Amino acid sequence: MTENPQWALSRREFRAQKRVHNFNPGPAALPLPVLKEIQEEFLDFHGSGMSITEISHRSSLFEETIDSAIARTRRLLGLSDEYHVLFFQGGASLQFCMVPMNLSLPGRPVDYINTGLWSTKAIREARIQGKEVRIIATSEDKKFSYLPTEYTVDGQASYVHFTSNNTIVGTQWQRFPDGHGVPLISDMSSDFMSRPIDVTPFGLIYAGAQKNIGPAGVAMVIIREDMLERVPDNLPTMLRYTTASNTKSLFNTPPTFAIYVIGLVLRWLEETIGGLEEMEKINKEKASLLYEVIDKSEIYQGIVEHGSRSTMNVTFRLPNEKLGQRFLDEAIRNGFHALKGHRSVGGCRASLYNAVTLDSVRTLVAFMREFEEKSIRG
Ligand SMILES: Cc1ncc(COP(=O)(O)O)c(C=O)c1O
């Protein structure tokens, strides 16, 4: 492939720091300044002579760490005192089962919108528990390539559950579903903290950390006070939201390193980026650069409907498998990592979470243009 000076320069820089343009869907890229900070203070955390992984979760040093991560979450999302910020192990997948276990009301259905594999898994966990699950809308008829607009919420429902961003196929709710007063519950794993949100219609929001806010090993849960009143007494201690809310997520040893990194990522988000409005602007710009190439292309074809497109996971195909494979091979050789689509969808996917830089996306776009030109010219 001929060298385009604009992105060849950037490629040299990446090689020099032995870093690639990382489009992983999760675990995913973390901000470089955060990684450097972790490296710098790893052997001696805040003058303790120990690393963060070697100190007690009951120490004042760790307490400051978790308190600061919670305070930053509150500020970034504009949370009132009504909301608790909690940390759980078990990933977003444990939340699929904890949500119905804790929050379904006796004799009342639980409503789900099915927009992909992760919603389907959440639904399965509610069904396993024998809950009366109603699928009030689904986009399964077209392989989840759009977000349904028509649904009726039963006023009797315990909650309405939806996935705010569908990581695999690349759709994202730009306007959240209307619960008509029924509490909304959302799996925001792959777009949490990527944009400002109005939390007031939400009873609970959960997100695995490993896409936008930190390393794997922890899920963040934002839960409204009134939801805690629903938690049945007969649940195992570790599976009750009230256990975490009563102990500030310190009932047992929490994933201390992951929580520490979340705190650093949130500080970067607040102090370097300037908050969620600014983050959203950058994320929109990154996504629109990529969608523009796809829309004007003769070889890249978007997988989902325009109105349902995600700013976090941009999915596309090439006209045939051979060209698709060549694209992926050349991408890897040129420092673009993890552009292969999920096995259930195929094609390509670029995950553009918060830590993926505008420069990485500009560089990718230049590479894609050049690849297209070359493949059309033969
Ligand atoms: C939207 C969504 N929900 C849930 C999950 C599962 O997360 P975990 O592996 O933390 O259980 C993922 C993982 O990719 C996801 O993208």
The ligand as an SDF file (V2000), in Angstrom:
LIG
                    3D

 16 16  0  0  0  0  0  0  0  0999 V2000
  -24.2740   -4.2190   26.2580 C   0  0  0  0  0  0  0  0  0  0  0  0
  -23.5640   -5.3060   27.0160 C   0  0  0  0  0  0  0  0  0  0  0  0
  -24.1480   -5.8590   28.0830 N   0  0  0  0  0  0  0  0  0  0  0  0
  -23.5610   -6.8420   28.7940 C   0  0  0  0  0  0  0  0  0  0  0  0
  -22.3210   -7.3250   28.4450 C   0  0  0  0  0  0  0  0  0  0  0  0
  -21.7050   -8.4250   29.2670 C   0  0  0  0  0  0  0  0  0  0  0  0
  -20.8070   -7.8610   30.1250 O   0  0  0  0  0  0  0  0  0  0  0  0
  -19.9590   -8.7180   31.1870 P   0  0  0  0  0  0  0  0  0  0  0  0
  -18.9600   -9.4960   30.3930 O   0  0  0  0  0  0  0  0  0  0  0  0
  -19.3590   -7.6660   32.0630 O   0  0  0  0  0  0  0  0  0  0  0  0
  -20.8890   -9.6020   31.9250 O   0  0  0  0  0  0  0  0  0  0  0  0
  -21.6560   -6.7700   27.3500 C   0  0  0  0  0  0  0  0  0  0  0  0
  -20.3230   -7.2650   26.9760 C   0  0  0  0  0  0  0  0  0  0  0  0
  -19.7900   -7.0240   25.9220 O   0  0  0  0  0  0  0  0  0  0  0  0
  -22.2920   -5.7480   26.6150 C   0  0  0  0  0  0  0  0  0  0  0  0
  -21.7060   -5.1910   25.5430 O   0  0  0  0  0  0  0  0  0  0  0  0
  1  2  1  0
  2  3  1  0
  2 15  2  0
  3  4  2  0
  4  5  1  0
  5  6  1  0
  5 12  2  0
  6  7  1  0
  7  8  1  0
  8  9  2  0
  8 10  1  0
  8 11  1  0
 12 13  1  0
 12 15  1  0
 13 14  2  0
 15 16  1  0
M  END
$$$$
